[in-house]
């Protein structure tokens, strides 16, 4: 994303300013080891359209491609693990949707020839659960009936099985000693 703002109104109303690719890479390079660990979890509480999250996923999937390109089953497992370790919240619905779209495009770019439609359906489902239209300050979703933000923890189990465990965002903050 080359533009830093969509409109002056969005900056005034929501404080929306996007981080440039150069700055994203410089910051992520400070924690490069974590960005290249497939299972390392990242949460962006004001993810916008995903400038940080897309770069993190791209880095993780380069590792997956290097290590597992010879085995479709292993490649799928670790691609799913990489995607499921990325979480985001954004106040604006169009930003959250664009973030999901961009993350899916990263998966498709890295894995286009390997995966079938069923696998991409699973990736879309995980992204719907992990990239939330919500308010990280109020800890609630945004909409007509706000409810607590819920994140899913995804774990790989036997073969192609995946286990999901849900947590409310406020519980995660309490657990981390942040609230």
TAVENZI-V474826 format. One record per run of one state. SS is the DSSP state (h for helix, s for strand, l for the rest). FROM is the first residue (numbers start at 1). LEN is the number of residues. Records with the same first field share a line. If there is no record, write none. Layout:
SS->FROM-LEN, FROM-LEN
This chain:
l->1-7, 15-6, 30-2, 36-6, 45-6, 69-3, 85-1, 91-2, 112-5, 136-4, 142-6, 149-1, 157-5, 176-4
h->8-7, 21-9, 32-4, 51-18, 72-13, 93-19, 117-14, 169-7
s->42-3, 86-5, 131-5, 140-2, 148-1, 150-7, 162-7
